[in-house]
Amino acid sequence: MTPREGTVSPQFARVRRGRGFSRIAAIAALILIAVAIIVLLLSSGGNSNHYKLVFETGGQLVKGNRVLIGGAPVGSVDDVKLIDNGQAEVDISLDRPLHEGTSAIIRSTSLSGIANRYVSIQPGPNNAPELQKDATISQVDTTTPVDLDQLFNTLRGPERQALRNIIQGSSTVYAGKGPQANRTYKFLSPSLVATDRLLQELSRDEGTLTSFLVNGASVVSSVAERRDDLSALTQNTNLALGAIASQNRSFDQALVALPPALRQANTTFHNLRPTLDDLTTFVDAAKPGTKNLPAFLKNLKPVVTRSVPVFRDLNRAVNLPGKNNDLADVFAKLPSVESAASRAVGPTVQALNDALPTLTFIRPYTPDLLGAVGKLGQVTGYYDADGHYARVQPAGLGVYHWNDATQDLEPISLQQQFDDYCLPTYPGTSIDTGGCTATSAAPSPNFKVYRRCPGGTTQPALDNSNPFVAPTWPGSNLTSPAPPNDCTATDHPLGP
C-alpha cells in the first residue's frame, strides 16, 4: 500500500516521537566527532618536527618517553642509540618547530625508578631562526642528570657510614610516629610549591641574582676575615642556648601560656583597628605642625647630650646612698616640716605685719646704706708704705675735736659729743633742737650730711626715683626743702 502524499509512516512517527530519535541523534554526533578528529590529525600531519639531541649518556631514556616544554607534553622520544664518539643520540618528534638557542636536559619524575625519565626542552627565542628538520643539538646545549649511584660513588667510607646512621636515625625518629609524620607531610607540598615559585622568581631576573651572589661572596669573605669574632659569637650563642636549655621548664610554661596570650592579643589588635583609624586622622592633622620637627630635633640633640651629666648629677642628688643625705630623704621629712611650718605661719605673718612700718621707713635709705658700704670698701682698699690711704671714722662719734687756736686735740665733754647731729636754732621758729647744747643760728658743720633726702648719696635718676621725697614717691611723708622741712632734695653729688 502506497502512503498518501503528506503522510508519515507509523515507524518513523514513533522514532521521531520517542527515544529512537534521540539514539539516532547521538550516533550522528559521534560520527561527526570522529570525522573532526581524523580531519585534525590529517591537517596537522602529527609530530612532523624531528630533531636529534646528543647527550653524554642516555640517562635511562627509552623509546616512548615524553618530551616536555614548560611542563606540557609536546612530543616523544623516537629512538636512543649510541654514536661513534661514545655518546647517546636521542631522536625526538615534536608538534612544533624549535629555534636556535634551544637547550635540553634529561630529568626524572622521581628520585628513584627505572625508565621514569623525560626530556625537558628550553626553547630558543621566537625571533631566532628556526632549526632545520632533523637538526642536531650538540652536547654543548644538553645536560645529563646525575643519578643517585653517581652521587653515592663520590662518597667515601666514613661519609657512607654517616649516611647510614642518618637513615637509621630517621627510622628511630619516625618509629611509631607515622600518622603524625603523614599529617606533617600534608603541608610539605604547599611549601615545595611556594619554594618552586620563589626559585622561579629568582631565576627570572638573573642579573639581580648574579649581583646578589657576588655581593654575598663579598659578605662571606668579610665574615671569613672576622672568623675569630665569629668563633666568639658561636661560643656565646652556645652559652646562650645552653642557658635557655637549662630553663626548659620555664620555657615550656611560657610556650603553654603563649596561645592564650596570642588569642588575647588578637582581640586587642581587633579592637585596635578603630583606634588606628582615628590615629590616621590625628597624624594627618599633625603633619603640618611637625614639618619643622627634624630641625628642632637636630638642635635638641646637643642639648640632650649636654644634659646627660646634669641628669646623672640629679640622680646622684636624689638617690645618694646613705641616710638623710639626698633629696628623697628631704622630701620624706617635708610632711613634718610642713606641720611645724603651719604652726609658725601665723606668728610669722604677724611679725611681717609688725615689721612693715620699719621696712617702709628703711626702704628709701637702702641706696645710702649700700653706697656707704661699697664706697667705703673702695676707698679704704688702697694703701702704700704708710698704710691705707684713708683714715675713716664716723662723723660726730669722736671724743676729741680740733682746736684751731691751740692746734691741738681737745676732749669733748659727754654733753657735747652729739652736737654735730643737732639741728641749728632758727630764731622765731618752734624747731626743737632735740635737747642738744647747740644754740648758734648757724647749723652744725655736719648738719647737711644728715639732712639729705634718702637716696641723695647718688646722682638723681632720670625717672626721679631718687631722692626719695613725697612728690615723686606716692605715700611718702618726707618733704623738701629743709629747713624747716624734713630733707633737702637738691643736696646730692654732682654729675649725670
C-alpha positions, 0 to 999 in steps of 0.5 A: 500500500502506497502512503498518501502524499503528506503522510508519515509512516507509523515507524518513523512517527514513533522514532521521531516521537520517542527515544529512537530519535534521540539514539539516532541523534547521538550516533550522528554526533559521534560520527561527526566527532570522529570525522573532526578528529581524523580531519585534525590529525590529517591537517596537522600531519602529527609530530612532523618536527624531528630533531636529534639531541646528543647527550653524554649518556642516555640517562635511562631514556627509552623509546616512548618517553615524553618530551616536555616544554614548560611542563606540557607534553609536546612530543616523544622520544623516537629512538636512543642509540649510541654514536661513534664518539661514545655518546647517546643520540636521542631522536625526538618528534615534536608538534612544533618547530624549535629555534636556535638557542634551544637547550635540553636536559634529561630529568626524572619524575622521581628520585628513584625508578627505572625508565621514569625519565623525560626530556625537558626542552628550553626553547630558543627565542621566537625571533631566532631562526628556526632549526632545520628538520632533523637538526642536531643539538650538540652536547654543548646545549644538553645536560645529563642528570646525575643519578643517585649511584653517581652521587653515592660513588663520590662518597667515601667510607666514613661519609657512607657510614654517616649516611647510614646512621642518618637513615637509621636515625630517621627510622628511630625518629619516625618509629611509631610516629607515622600518622603524625609524620603523614599529617606533617607531610600534608603541608610539605607540598604547599611549601615545595610549591611556594619554594618552586615559585620563589626559585622561579622568581629568582631565576627570572631576573638573573642579573639581580641574582648574579649581583646578589651572589657576588655581593654575598661572596663579598659578605662571606669573605668579610665574615671569613676575615672576622672568623675569630669574632665569629668563633666568639659569637658561636661560643656565646650563642652556645652559652646562650642556648645552653642557658635557655636549655637549662630553663626548659621548664620555664620555657615550656610554661611560657610556650603553654601560656603563649596561645592564650596570650596570642588569642588575647592579643588578637582581640586587642589588635581587633579592637585596635583597628578603630583606634588606628583609624582615628590615629590616621586622622590625628597624624594627618592633622599633625603633619603640618605642625611637625614639618619643622620637627627634624630641625628642632630635633637636630638642635635638641640633640646637643642639648640632650647630650649636654644634659646627660651629666646634669641628669646623672648629677640629679640622680646622684642628688636624689638617690645618694646612698646613705641616710638623710643625705639626698633629696628623697630623704628631704622630701620624706621629712617635708610632711613634718616640716610642713606641720611645724611650718603651719604652726609658725605661719601665723606668728610669722605673718604677724611679725611681717605685719609688725615689721612693715612700718620699719621696712617702709621707713628703711626702704628709701635709705637702702641706696645710702646704706649700700653706697656707704658700704661699697664706697667705703670698701673702695676707698679704704682698699688702697694703701702704700708704705704708710698704710691705707690711704684713708683714715675713716671714722664716723662723723660726730662719734669722736671724743676729741675735736680740733682746736684751731687756736691751740692746734691741738686735740681737745676732749669733748665733754659727754654733753657735747659729743652729739652736737654735730647731729643737732639741728641749728636754732632758727630764731622765731621758729618752734624747731626743737633742737632735740635737747642738744647744747647747740644754740648758734643760728648757724647749723652744725658743720655736719648738719647737711650730711644728715639732712639729705633726702634718702637716696641723695648719696647718688646722682638723681635718676632720670625717672626721679626715683631718687631722692626719695621725697613725697612728690615723686614717691606716692605715700611718702611723708618726707618733704623738701626743702629743709629747713624747716622741712624734713630733707633737702632734695637738691643736696646730692653729688654732682654729675649725670 
